[in-house]
Amino acid sequence: MNKDVFKTNNGVKISFTGEVQKQNIVKMVENCATGSCDCMSDETKAKISNMEVSGQDGEVSLNLTGNISKEEIESALAKSSVINDSPCC
C-alpha cells in the first residue's frame, strides 16, 4: 500500500493506493473518532473537525479538516495497526 500525504487549504488529505481496502480506512477513522487508538495525541485529535473517507478499494482518500500539519498525520499513520499491522489503532 502506498500512502501520500498532502497539505490542503483546510487540513490534510491522505491518498492510499495499491492494496488498500476502503473498509480498513473507515475502521481506522472510526477507531480514531471513538478514542479506540493511541496513534495520535489528544491534542492532535482535538484539531481535527472532520474526517471523510472516499474512493474505492485500491484507491482510497481520507480528507481531514482542521488546523493540523502534514507531519502530525504522517506520524499517526506510521503508528496505525489497521494499515501497518502494528499494535495501535
Secondary structure, DSSP 4 states (H G I P E B T S, - for coil): -EEEEEEETTEEEEEEESS--HHHHHHHHHHHHTT---SS-HHHHHHEEEEEEEEETTEEEEEEEES--HHHHHHHHHH-HHHH-SS--
